[in-house]
């Protein structure tokens, strides 16, 4: 009976996929050109993306330009270790990935979340192995009302379906509206988000291993502040996973 149910489920999934493809032909997530499956990329856009792989900093995930031993840290993490244990990202945030990220964040291309969840699960495999919860970076309610969705929560939800770790969309709350981080230097970004987050009243993270999810890691100020709040609340470990990250050579 279980085998029959499994076969029936696969048939139903295949039929649903065929129907979706008929109604909404698959398009490249970046340029909109026709592709062979939902959530895919055309060859030109695929080759324009820079996926992050080893060797990289064991802490912040910054890719090294040279061969390095596993466990090596970059100069920034040696000089000033971040509050989170590890950070990993799928892509370098550059001219190739920028349309993809901004289209998802501001252009209502939320159908791409499923594909990004698979990418995140692959890039964050070592973080997710023993994780207890996924925690998206929250938006202030005013910005959420204007944008209509929180891109970090969509990523966390898609990642949860891909890896099985539960996502808690409202575990963290943004207690005050902060100006956009764009245009601020590193210190300005840290000042901007200091004290901006809190653990939702009534929830506990004591002893839990958490993965904070967001779209882009720039200086890490927002993600670091989220990690501090969770660690002060008793979390055993906080890691960070993003769709893209800025890489400074």
Secondary structure, 3 states (H helix, E strand, C coil): CHHHHHHHHHHHHHHHHHHHHHHCCCECCCCCCECCCCCCCCHHHHHCCCECCCCECCCCCCECCCCCCCCCCCHHHHHCCCCCCCEEEEEECCHHHHHHHHHHHHCCCHHHHHHHHHHHHHHCHHHHCCCCEEEECCCCHHHHHHHCCCHHHHHHHHHHHHHCCCECCCCEEECCCCCCCCCCCHHHHHHHHCCCEEECCCCCCCCCEEEEEEEEECCCHHHHHHHHHHHHCCCCEEEEEEEEECCCC
